Amino acid sequence: MRTALPAYFAAGFSCIIAVMTTKVSTLHCMPLPARVNLTELAETDQPPPRAAQSGFFVTGSNDLRLQAVAAQMLDGCSVGELHISIADESAAMLPHLHMDEAYTLAISDNLVELQSASVWGGLRGIATLAQLARQRQLYAGLKIQDAPRFAWRGLSLDVARHFFPLASLTAVVDGLTALKMNVLHLHLSDDQAFRFPSTAYPSLASEQHYTVTELKELVGYAADRGIRVVPELDVPGHVTAWLVAYPQWGSGIVSPTTRFGVHKGCLNPLDDSVYEAIDALLDELGDIFPDEYIHVGGDEVSPTWWQEDDVIGAYLREQQMSAQDLQNVFLRRVCSMVSNTGKKAVAWDEVLHRDMPECVVQNWRGATTRDRALALSMPVLVSAPYYLDLNYPADLHYGFDPEATQSQWLAQEDALQDDPRLRHVADGIEWTKQWRAGNVAFDGPVKVLGGEACLWSELVVPEVLPTRLWSRLPVVAERFWSPAECTNTDDMYQRLQSCWRNLPEDPEALCMQNLHKFGCGEALTTLVALLEPVKWYGRLLGEQALQARLAGTEMPKARPYQVDTPLNRVADFLLPESMAARRLNEQDLVQGADRVVQLYNQAQHEKLPQDLCDAVEALLQGAEVVLAASAASISNAEALTRLQSLDVPYGEYIAAPLHYWRAALGGAELA
């Protein structure tokens, strides 16, 4: 479902900035506004100095939320006088799915006028204003008319695998506000932990959990910024933590777990006490989270847990039901309880069933589950292309449109295997095509509620969160906010790095700071910043479990990481996509390769962390291959062969420049 646009957008959307001169190429903000007009430029592309160099003045609005957010986001900015006009300043209203987030922003010499029908639009206008102010792009004559493309623009954050304290979550809310996103979806329970403070069932809460006060504080802080907080308690699978505390809710014995991956334990769908517990927990969630939606999970339910139980197995045979049929019975009952609380249910796409109840379906298993849900007339959230824990480059997320046709989306999924940056995980991507089973040829109009980026936290702790999150979330935010026509990748990358300076932490600056903490000097830091973590689930699974997964026998295999594994190595703090490598690629090919050789030589006196040695050595060898090819000492064909042999994972690292050098010598072009 799309947000209805105000009348002044009737002429249509545009991502093109209309200008009277060519001196200004683009606005350095993200997401890009829907419509921009710039008609009164001076002869220079630098705007004149503005009054109130260390502050600003707000007039015309008594909404304390707006004033507080404006003071926070515009701190230190040179804005001049800010006049905010809000048609409806109702202080009692909470953010909701259909809130009006449209706004207009008009800049004159020393006056900024922000107009909106609601406080929510005012908040979005302040976010845009803050980015433009920090980029010194408050051009006189600039007028922005803006509204979001999708009503639901969220981040799903897993706080179960690793715990994120309240300070981390409020920083996440600040970042979502800056990116004009409006949903924080908290995955509060999983096999490893239960983070919700239940009064009815106090034994559920893990040692690290949120208090009621903390959650209410988070909800209030987010609401003041137009962010809805949607809680998730995952049922009937991913419940090992539930069954450790209350084993009577299951049909078998489980033990506390620190292991990642799918666990077999499930709630007993034939036990009324299970539903009584869920009903009580839903009431408790409703007391803390005022949003009209509650996420009930539903993913990765192990059919064998039910099939192998004597009572449940006999019931399945007697009723001639499959485990999926039984899960649907469970879902229908849970959704009815959600409805009785006055709310609506959201669930992962494994709940798809011909007889499923009304439920928002969150798509995560590729293009086809989105269309299976649409064929059942279910509201849909798109997440499949926006998994930030896969460490994909930003352009791969940016290239997927939530409402692309199925054929286009499938072609893009297939193309991932041919991308040289993902060649080392091509077999794993092939494995995901099993999710296309049961595909329907949906030929109706593709209309979705919106989408969510997902960050699962197996390899994320608070210290790692900013690098993992802010490095690519802005491009997903733009995909959800801006018109579909905004697809210029080069422009996106230019604006992405500018956008980082307006977020709670600049992920690249944080990466470099942490490399220095590892004892890397300037040359070695610059060299190591050319590395990236391996992609997809290569790092999380490890080689043994990865090969077992591809063979369909993963469950018994050990993984290299679990809950208590320290995340304190260079791999944990590197950017998922090396911006240093992208900038190196923008140089002359020979100059870039020569730069790598120089850095390597300058860093010879420094002690390199052992797990980086092979990857850094591959960088040097690749640079030498490029220089040899440029000097005609070897042929391009031989150079490509050598580069391809070098362009492989080295433990948990890949050397990003090797992709670009292969593309350059092969006549191809990477995004």
VODREN-461384 format. One line per 5 residues: number of its first residue (from 0); their letters; for each residue x, y, z of C-alpha. Coordinates in steps of 0.1 Angstrom, whole numbers, plus 5000, padded with zeros to 4 digits. Layout:
// residues N
NUM> A> X/Y/Z; ...
// end
This chain:
// residues 671
0> MRTAL> 5000/5000/5000; 5013/5034/4991; 5009/5066/5010; 4984/5090/4992; 5001/5121/4979
5> PAYFA> 4989/5156/4986; 4973/5176/4958; 5004/5196/4951; 5021/5164/4938; 4995/5158/4912
10> AGFSC> 5019/5168/4884; 5039/5137/4892; 5072/5127/4908; 5106/5137/4898; 5141/5128/4911
15> IIAVM> 5156/5153/4888; 5167/5187/4903; 5154/5215/4881; 5182/5242/4881; 5190/5274/4862
20> TTKVS> 5227/5265/4861; 5248/5234/4858; 5269/5242/4889; 5248/5221/4912; 5247/5184/4902
25> TLHCM> 5227/5169/4930; 5216/5174/4965; 5237/5154/4990; 5208/5140/5010; 5194/5105/5013
30> PLPAR> 5167/5095/5007; 5163/5118/4977; 5131/5140/4980; 5103/5133/4956; 5103/5167/4938
35> VNLTE> 5130/5194/4939; 5129/5228/4923; 5158/5252/4924; 5152/5284/4904; 5172/5313/4920
40> LAETD> 5208/5303/4921; 5237/5326/4925; 5267/5324/4902; 5285/5301/4925; 5275/5267/4937
45> QPPPR> 5283/5277/4973; 5253/5292/4991; 5257/5325/5009; 5265/5325/5047; 5234/5322/5068
50> AAQSG> 5225/5340/5099; 5226/5323/5133; 5259/5305/5126; 5256/5284/5158; 5219/5280/5160
55> FFVTG> 5185/5288/5146; 5151/5302/5156; 5119/5283/5154; 5087/5302/5150; 5051/5293/5140
60> SNDLR> 5049/5259/5158; 5042/5251/5194; 5047/5213/5190; 5074/5205/5216; 5083/5173/5198
65> LQAVA> 5092/5192/5166; 5112/5218/5185; 5132/5191/5205; 5140/5171/5174; 5149/5202/5154
70> AQMLD> 5173/5213/5182; 5189/5178/5183; 5192/5173/5145; 5202/5209/5136; 5227/5213/5165
75> GCSVG> 5256/5233/5152; 5241/5239/5118; 5238/5274/5101; 5201/5276/5092; 5189/5310/5101
80> ELHIS> 5153/5315/5110; 5132/5283/5108; 5095/5288/5104; 5074/5256/5109; 5038/5255/5100
85> IADES> 5018/5224/5110; 4981/5223/5101; 4973/5197/5128; 4994/5199/5160; 4976/5172/5179
90> AAMLP> 5000/5162/5206; 4981/5130/5216; 4984/5113/5182; 5009/5084/5180; 5027/5074/5148
95> HLHMD> 5007/5049/5128; 5007/5032/5094; 4986/5058/5076; 5002/5089/5091; 5007/5118/5067
100> EAYTL> 5045/5123/5062; 5044/5148/5033; 5060/5182/5037; 5073/5212/5017; 5106/5230/5024
105> AISDN> 5113/5264/5009; 5147/5282/5013; 5153/5319/5010; 5183/5340/5020; 5180/5337/5058
110> LVELQ> 5146/5320/5062; 5136/5283/5060; 5099/5276/5057; 5087/5241/5066; 5050/5233/5060
115> SASVW> 5032/5200/5067; 4997/5188/5074; 5010/5169/5104; 5039/5167/5129; 5051/5136/5111
120> GGLRG> 5057/5155/5079; 5074/5182/5099; 5098/5156/5113; 5106/5143/5079; 5112/5178/5067
125> IATLA> 5136/5185/5095; 5156/5153/5086; 5160/5166/5050; 5169/5201/5063; 5196/5188/5086
130> QLARQ> 5213/5169/5058; 5212/5199/5035; 5225/5222/5062; 5255/5199/5070; 5263/5197/5033
135> RQLYA> 5260/5235/5029; 5233/5231/5003; 5207/5256/5017; 5204/5273/4983; 5182/5304/4981
140> GLKIQ> 5153/5294/4958; 5154/5258/4967; 5119/5243/4971; 5112/5206/4980; 5079/5189/4978
145> DAPRF> 5082/5155/4994; 5063/5125/5005; 5072/5088/5009; 5066/5061/4983; 5057/5035/5009
150> AWRGL> 5039/5038/5042; 5059/5011/5061; 5097/5018/5060; 5114/4997/5087; 5144/4981/5102
155> SLDVA> 5141/4946/5118; 5167/4943/5145; 5175/4910/5162; 5181/4918/5199; 5178/4881/5209
160> RHFFP> 5211/4866/5195; 5230/4895/5210; 5216/4920/5235; 5216/4957/5226; 5212/4981/5256
165> LASLT> 5188/5009/5256; 5214/5034/5246; 5221/5014/5214; 5184/5013/5205; 5179/5051/5210
170> AVVDG> 5209/5057/5187; 5192/5034/5162; 5160/5055/5165; 5181/5087/5159; 5195/5071/5127
175> LTALK> 5161/5060/5115; 5148/5095/5120; 5176/5110/5100; 5168/5085/5072; 5131/5092/5073
180> MNVLH> 5123/5056/5082; 5093/5050/5105; 5094/5014/5120; 5117/4997/5144; 5108/4960/5145
185> LHLSD> 5124/4943/5176; 5129/4906/5173; 5127/4900/5211; 5129/4863/5213; 5147/4834/5197
190> DQAFR> 5163/4801/5207; 5192/4818/5225; 5173/4843/5246; 5140/4859/5256; 5144/4897/5261
195> FPSTA> 5108/4906/5271; 5100/4912/5308; 5069/4891/5313; 5051/4895/5346; 5028/4866/5340
200> YPSLA> 5058/4843/5331; 5088/4858/5348; 5110/4828/5342; 5110/4835/5305; 5132/4866/5307
205> SEQHY> 5169/4859/5300; 5196/4873/5323; 5200/4902/5299; 5165/4916/5291; 5148/4949/5289
210> TVTEL> 5127/4963/5318; 5092/4976/5313; 5105/5011/5320; 5132/5008/5294; 5108/4996/5267
215> KELVG> 5083/5023/5275; 5111/5049/5273; 5121/5035/5239; 5086/5036/5226; 5081/5072/5238
220> YAADR> 5114/5083/5224; 5107/5067/5191; 5071/5080/5189; 5083/5116/5194; 5103/5110/5162
225> GIRVV> 5076/5094/5142; 5089/5059/5147; 5066/5030/5154; 5081/5002/5175; 5067/4968/5165
230> PELDV> 5075/4939/5189; 5081/4903/5178; 5078/4872/5199; 5086/4843/5175; 5063/4812/5177
235> PGHVT> 5059/4783/5174; 5095/4777/5164; 5127/4794/5176; 5115/4788/5211; 5143/4769/5229
240> AWLVA> 5145/4797/5254; 5108/4794/5261; 5110/4756/5266; 5140/4758/5289; 5120/4780/5312
245> YPQWG> 5086/4762/5308; 5093/4727/5294; 5056/4718/5297; 5049/4739/5266; 5068/4716/5244
250> SGIVS> 5067/4679/5235; 5103/4671/5241; 5133/4680/5262; 5156/4709/5252; 5187/4724/5268
255> PTTRF> 5199/4760/5270; 5217/4768/5238; 5244/4792/5226; 5245/4776/5191; 5232/4795/5161
260> GVHKG> 5212/4780/5133; 5178/4763/5132; 5167/4744/5164; 5141/4717/5163; 5122/4727/5195
265> CLNPL> 5086/4740/5190; 5056/4748/5211; 5030/4721/5214; 5001/4732/5191; 4977/4708/5209
270> DDSVY> 4982/4722/5244; 4957/4748/5256; 4982/4761/5282; 5005/4772/5253; 4977/4794/5240
275> EAIDA> 4969/4807/5274; 5005/4818/5278; 5006/4834/5243; 4974/4852/5251; 4988/4866/5283
280> LLDEL> 5020/4877/5266; 5001/4894/5238; 4982/4914/5265; 5015/4924/5281; 5030/4934/5247
285> GDIFP> 4999/4956/5241; 5004/4974/5274; 5039/4985/5264; 5038/4988/5226; 5008/5009/5214
290> DEYIH> 5013/5001/5177; 4985/4983/5160; 5008/4956/5148; 5024/4926/5166; 5048/4902/5149
295> VGGDE> 5042/4866/5158; 5072/4851/5139; 5063/4818/5123; 5096/4811/5105; 5118/4780/5103
300> VSPTW> 5094/4756/5121; 5109/4721/5122; 5083/4696/5110; 5101/4666/5126; 5096/4679/5161
305> WQEDD> 5059/4675/5157; 5060/4644/5134; 5082/4624/5158; 5061/4631/5189; 5037/4602/5196
310> VIGAY> 5007/4624/5204; 5012/4651/5178; 5022/4626/5152; 4991/4605/5158; 4970/4636/5155
315> LREQQ> 4985/4645/5122; 4978/4611/5108; 4943/4610/5122; 4934/4644/5108; 4954/4637/5076
320> MSAQD> 4973/4669/5081; 5008/4679/5073; 5030/4698/5097; 5024/4729/5077; 4987/4724/5080
325> LQNVF> 4991/4722/5117; 5012/4753/5118; 4984/4771/5100; 4959/4759/5126; 4983/4773/5152
330> LRRVC> 4986/4806/5133; 4948/4810/5129; 4944/4807/5167; 4972/4831/5175; 4960/4857/5149
335> SMVSN> 4925/4855/5165; 4941/4863/5199; 4960/4892/5183; 4927/4905/5168; 4910/4902/5202
340> TGKKA> 4936/4927/5216; 4926/4952/5189; 4958/4946/5169; 4969/4930/5136; 4994/4902/5132
345> VAWDE> 5026/4901/5111; 5044/4869/5103; 5073/4856/5082; 5065/4841/5049; 5067/4805/5060
350> VLHRD> 5031/4809/5073; 5018/4810/5037; 4990/4785/5034; 4959/4783/5012; 4937/4787/5043
355> MPECV> 4957/4812/5063; 4940/4840/5083; 4943/4877/5075; 4979/4885/5083; 5007/4908/5071
360> VQNWR> 5033/4886/5054; 5069/4896/5057; 5087/4883/5027; 5123/4871/5032; 5127/4840/5010
365> GATTR> 5132/4856/4976; 5108/4870/4950; 5083/4842/4948; 5070/4843/4984; 5060/4880/4979
370> DRALA> 5038/4870/4950; 5024/4839/4967; 5012/4863/4995; 4998/4888/4970; 4980/4860/4952
375> LSMPV> 4963/4852/4986; 4954/4890/4989; 4976/4893/5019; 4993/4926/5028; 5031/4923/5022
380> LVSAP> 5063/4937/5036; 5094/4931/5014; 5126/4922/5031; 5142/4895/5009; 5167/4918/4991
385> YYLDL> 5175/4939/5022; 5194/4915/5045; 5222/4937/5059; 5239/4908/5077; 5249/4892/5043
390> NYPAD> 5276/4919/5040; 5265/4927/5004; 5276/4959/4986; 5251/4988/4988; 5243/4987/4951
395> LHYGF> 5230/4951/4953; 5204/4962/4979; 5197/4994/4960; 5190/4976/4927; 5160/4957/4940
400> DPEAT> 5126/4975/4939; 5099/4962/4963; 5073/4963/4935; 5094/4950/4906; 5078/4923/4885
405> QSQWL> 5085/4887/4895; 5104/4881/4863; 5126/4911/4869; 5133/4902/4905; 5141/4866/4896
410> AQEDA> 5165/4877/4869; 5182/4900/4895; 5185/4871/4920; 5200/4849/4893; 5225/4876/4884
415> LQDDP> 5239/4876/4919; 5257/4844/4912; 5275/4860/4883; 5286/4891/4902; 5324/4888/4907
420> RLRHV> 5320/4901/4942; 5298/4872/4952; 5315/4844/4931; 5329/4829/4963; 5293/4822/4976
425> ADGIE> 5276/4814/4943; 5268/4779/4954; 5251/4792/4985; 5230/4816/4965; 5221/4787/4942
430> WTKQW> 5210/4768/4974; 5184/4795/4981; 5165/4787/4949; 5147/4759/4967; 5126/4787/4982
435> RAGNV> 5110/4791/4948; 5090/4759/4953; 5053/4765/4951; 5058/4796/4930; 5027/4812/4915
440> AFDGP> 5027/4832/4883; 5011/4862/4899; 5000/4886/4872; 4981/4912/4892; 4994/4947/4901
445> VKVLG> 5023/4945/4926; 5013/4967/4955; 5030/4963/4989; 5028/4980/5023; 5065/4987/5021
450> GEACL> 5094/4968/5035; 5121/4963/5062; 5158/4959/5061; 5169/4931/5084; 5199/4929/5106
455> WSELV> 5203/4895/5123; 5228/4897/5151; 5247/4865/5152; 5278/4885/5142; 5267/4919/5156
460> VPEVL> 5273/4933/5191; 5268/4969/5202; 5304/4979/5193; 5299/4965/5157; 5264/4977/5152
465> PTRLW> 5271/5012/5136; 5295/4998/5110; 5271/4970/5100; 5240/4991/5101; 5247/5026/5088
470> SRLPV> 5270/5014/5060; 5241/5003/5038; 5208/5011/5056; 5206/5046/5039; 5203/5030/5005
475> VAERF> 5174/5008/5016; 5158/5038/5032; 5159/5056/4998; 5144/5026/4981; 5114/5028/5005
480> WSPAE> 5110/5066/5004; 5120/5079/4970; 5103/5074/4936; 5111/5042/4918; 5129/5062/4891
485> CTNTD> 5158/5069/4915; 5182/5043/4903; 5214/5061/4895; 5240/5040/4913; 5270/5064/4909
490> DMYQR> 5250/5092/4923; 5238/5070/4952; 5273/5062/4962; 5283/5098/4962; 5254/5107/4984
495> LQSCW> 5258/5077/5006; 5292/5088/5019; 5278/5123/5025; 5248/5109/5043; 5271/5090/5068
500> RNLPE> 5281/5123/5084; 5245/5130/5094; 5240/5096/5112; 5248/5088/5149; 5282/5074/5138
505> DPEAL> 5301/5076/5105; 5307/5039/5097; 5338/5044/5077; 5354/5068/5103; 5345/5042/5130
510> CMQNL> 5361/5015/5109; 5394/5034/5106; 5394/5043/5143; 5390/5006/5152; 5418/4996/5128
515> HKFGC> 5441/5021/5147; 5430/5004/5179; 5443/4971/5166; 5477/4988/5164; 5477/4994/5127
520> GEALT> 5497/5025/5116; 5486/5048/5088; 5499/5028/5059; 5486/4994/5073; 5452/5009/5082
525> TLVAL> 5448/5022/5046; 5458/4989/5032; 5436/4968/5055; 5406/4991/5047; 5408/4976/5012
530> LEPVK> 5396/4942/5027; 5360/4931/5033; 5343/4903/5052; 5332/4873/5031; 5296/4876/5019
535> WYGRL> 5263/4857/5024; 5265/4833/5053; 5301/4822/5045; 5315/4837/5077; 5287/4827/5100
540> LGEQA> 5286/4791/5088; 5322/4784/5082; 5335/4762/5055; 5324/4729/5071; 5288/4739/5079
545> LQARL> 5285/4758/5045; 5293/4726/5026; 5270/4706/5048; 5242/4731/5042; 5246/4728/5004
550> AGTEM> 5245/4690/5008; 5214/4692/5030; 5230/4679/5062; 5239/4710/5081; 5222/4704/5115
555> PKARP> 5249/4683/5132; 5278/4704/5119; 5297/4728/5142; 5298/4765/5133; 5327/4787/5141
560> YQVDT> 5305/4812/5160; 5281/4810/5189; 5266/4835/5213; 5297/4837/5236; 5322/4839/5208
565> PLNRV> 5340/4872/5211; 5335/4896/5181; 5367/4915/5185; 5387/4909/5154; 5394/4931/5123
570> ADFLL> 5367/4912/5104; 5341/4924/5129; 5349/4961/5123; 5356/4963/5086; 5330/4979/5064
575> PESMA> 5309/4953/5046; 5318/4971/5014; 5352/4989/5012; 5347/5025/5002; 5385/5027/5000
580> ARRLN> 5385/5001/4973; 5358/5020/4954; 5379/5052/4955; 5410/5032/4944; 5390/5020/4914
585> EQDLV> 5382/5056/4905; 5419/5062/4900; 5439/5053/4869; 5444/5015/4870; 5482/5016/4872
590> QGADR> 5481/5044/4898; 5458/5023/4920; 5479/4992/4917; 5511/5012/4924; 5494/5028/4954
595> VVQLY> 5488/4993/4969; 5524/4983/4964; 5536/5016/4981; 5513/5010/5011; 5525/4974/5014
600> NQAQH> 5561/4985/5014; 5554/5013/5039; 5537/4989/5063; 5565/4963/5063; 5577/4974/5097
605> EKLPQ> 5542/4970/5112; 5530/4937/5128; 5500/4924/5108; 5473/4904/5126; 5479/4868/5117
610> DLCDA> 5444/4862/5101; 5450/4891/5077; 5483/4880/5063; 5471/4859/5033; 5445/4885/5022
615> VEALL> 5470/4914/5023; 5496/4892/5005; 5469/4886/4978; 5464/4923/4975; 5501/4928/4968
620> QGAEV> 5502/4900/4943; 5472/4913/4925; 5487/4948/4922; 5519/4933/4908; 5498/4914/4882
625> VLAAS> 5481/4946/4871; 5514/4964/4868; 5529/4936/4849; 5500/4936/4825; 5502/4974/4820
630> AASIS> 5539/4970/4812; 5530/4943/4787; 5552/4918/4806; 5522/4894/4806; 5491/4893/4785
635> NAEAL> 5457/4905/4797; 5445/4869/4794; 5472/4857/4817; 5466/4886/4841; 5429/4878/4843
640> TRLQS> 5437/4841/4850; 5461/4851/4878; 5437/4876/4893; 5408/4851/4893; 5430/4826/4912
645> LDVPY> 5437/4853/4937; 5402/4866/4940; 5391/4840/4966; 5383/4841/5004; 5413/4842/5027
650> GEYIA> 5397/4828/5059; 5370/4854/5065; 5384/4881/5043; 5383/4890/5006; 5405/4916/4989
655> APLHY> 5380/4940/4973; 5404/4956/4947; 5408/4923/4930; 5372/4924/4918; 5377/4958/4902
660> WRAAL> 5410/4949/4886; 5395/4918/4871; 5366/4939/4857; 5389/4966/4843; 5413/4942/4826
665> GGAEL> 5383/4921/4813; 5365/4951/4799; 5336/4948/4823; 5323/4973/4848; 5312/4969/4884
670> A> 5286/4991/4899
// end
